[in-house]
Amino acid sequence: MAEGVVIRVKKNDGSLLPKYMTEHSAGADVCAAEEKVLAPGETALVPTGLFLEIPPGYEVQVRPRSGLALNHGVILPNSPGTIDSDYRGELKIILMNLGKQAFAVKKGDRVAQIVASRVVRADFEESGQLSETRRGHGGFGSTGKN
């Protein structure tokens, strides 16, 4: 069984709590709290009416729903988005319509999913030299070449 964490949620009237849709879902679906129509190419901020109290040492990642991307071309352009444990404002979802048709978001529609994740903070140490690796400075697309 997966380890659990308690995230307290305050919600506006009529807003829906995040919900896992299957027993083994990694992400809990979040729903729109109001209606919006996204024209092709448009980006909009969709309120959920949810406010999260995430424990220190955790973050909540906001991720797209695959069905919206495949069936409508609706994505989350900053995915995954991060909600830090000290943020107490409303969870809003950035949706972008890459489809050819207008996309109507109705109140209660599942617009994204959220995943709770542990946070590891790094200590950044300045160094004048880094160790060598086989990859070296090879960047975008460099690992698939012989």
Secondary structure, DSSP 8 states (H G I E B T S, - for coil): -------EEEE-TT----B-SSTT-SSEEEE-SS-EEE-TT-EEEEEEEEEEE--TTEEEEEE--HHHHHHH-EE-TT-SEEE-TT--SEEEEEEEE-SSS-EEE-TT-EEEEEEEEE---------S-----SSTT--TTGGG--
